[in-house]
Amino acid sequence: MDKHDLSDRLFWIAREDEILQGKTTDVYFLYTQQVLKHAGRNPRVAIEVFARSLPVPDNWGVVLGIYEVAKLLEGRKGVNVKAMDEGEIFQVSPTVYEPVLQVEADYADIATLENPILGFLCSASGIASRAARMRLAAGDRVLFSFGTRRAHPALAPMIERAIYIAGFDAVSNVLAAQLMNIEPIGTMPHALILAFGSQQEAWKAFDDAMPERVRRIILVDTLYDEKAESMMALEQFGSRLYGVRLDTPSSRRGNRRRIVEEVRWELSIRGGKHVKVFVSGGLDEQEIAELRDIVDGFGVGTSVSAAPPVDFSFKVVEVDGRAVAKRGDMAGRKQVYRMGYRDVVTLAGSEAAGRLEQEGYRPLLKDLIVDGRMVQGFKGIEELRADLMARLKGLSNAERGVTWLI
């Protein structure tokens, strides 16, 4: 063992038990616990998690990570949690903060859990919010996730789960697909062609080795230009060629739309109208929207797997039954009511809340944990995905906004 090796693990990652024990906290929360214990205090608090802004366009995001927060807090005596549904749309306003999660507990008992609570929510919600925008940009075109190589491998299952729930049609990461009970999707890397030194030899070896259920989508930009290799692939596979993938590097890309149009033309005049064209490499939602009329599918990597996190805050809004807040925040335990996508934030249990319910607004914060016991089950991956797709469909043309009412 090298003297600099870690003594109890191979990789610089936290174990599940260390997260549960609050060991991934910031040290000032340990100081806080020590001070409260020394003073003989452990106030009962209500804490809300909300975002003041988003790292993506518009005022909406997708909240994910509720499941992991629930698993973190389940079984802790005296802890109550209300939350939006996993995969719910939340909105952000410059003047009204819409909580996605509310925790009631004795503060010293949960102070060290702020870091993992925020980490679960910020990372997954950031990825899902970006992926959902790509889903909207792609319309009915196919979306594949190819990006976990750009992220820490320990996070791959979380990343692919968020992307899949947000509407991507398939993911490439094997472990993530296994955990979600779906089939991973992929084509071939440039390394395979380079290993053979010939496109045709590599394609033939792929065809010979792969079962029929693996579609013959051929990578066509390794040694020659995309048009030339696409014609070579069509000549080699004929009607068995399902699609070609263009992974043109940015240094040689030029006008990507023009490249796709040329490939389409050359394939079509040679009897290859059936061949689908897939594009990957450096895509974002703007380019997806610009290409979706001539492309059958997109492989998206870094721009979604490394999406910036949602900057959620974890703020005390009540201490021992008294509404309080630091300056800049809104005191008091709240509820979010929605009709369509018109949201109203008001004090929980207030007369205003009663009026909103009578008018047909529905509450978004629901009991999740009561006295440490989970009181709400979680939906499976496919149901979560279907629910979010329905929400996104209704979001596009809806009147949106967040106001407050006292």
C-alpha angles and dihedrals in degrees: 000000000000112000089239095053119115111258100218107027143025100228136044094252134117119245120233092249091053091053091049091050092053094245093136090067130117112260095242089069088059088051088050092053091048093050093048092048092048090050093045092239132132108160123200107243141183114215127190130200116212142147126237094194141001133233090223133065122277128022102282138085141171117249115219131160095065089117093056093045088053091052089049094052100034114114095021108130115236095015118128123185133190118185146166114256117275105267096020121148112245127189135218128214129182090230107030123052114212112207117221093184136025124193126190116192146121099286101226089055095060105024093105092052096067092091098054093040091055093039093055092048102037098050100042094041092050092053094043092048092054093043091051091055089051089051090054092045092051095052108190094345121117119262123200125187112225101157112096092098086072093056137064106281092229088065097048096101092049092047096049092044091055092047094047095047088050091060112275111144097224144355130221102212109105100208093045091050091048092052090049092045094236132122116262115232129213145138121206136296127241087245090070092057092045091050089060095038090222132074094214094049092049093047091049092049090050091049092048094048103041124081117241092255088070105083117232099245106160126207106230111182108066106104106358132031121288096255095052095047092045090056090047091052093049091050091050099044105023113179090359091068105104097180150330126236121216112201096169112178116237091242090065102026106100108163104000093189091056091050091053092047091052092050091049092051096048093047093046097052089051096054096269101118087123093062114105121220120222124187129201139165127083097356125163131179094269094056091043090056091048094051104036094097092062103027126075097203147355133223108209125193134158098011091066105025091050096038113151115262124251106255098233119178126215107212136173110235100168135032121191091339095311119118109238138154140170115258112283093033132090116247125224138047109290144196128209117220124194137194111177098323096321104114128195123193117205140153112286113254094011127137088253090056090053092051092050092052090049089052091055102261113144124221115241100194108077133179109271104159126020118188090340095309121116108237099175128057125221126240123238123259096262094049092048089050093049091049092051092047088055090049092050091049090054093043099061099074100018126120104248136192148119125236135163131233130192 
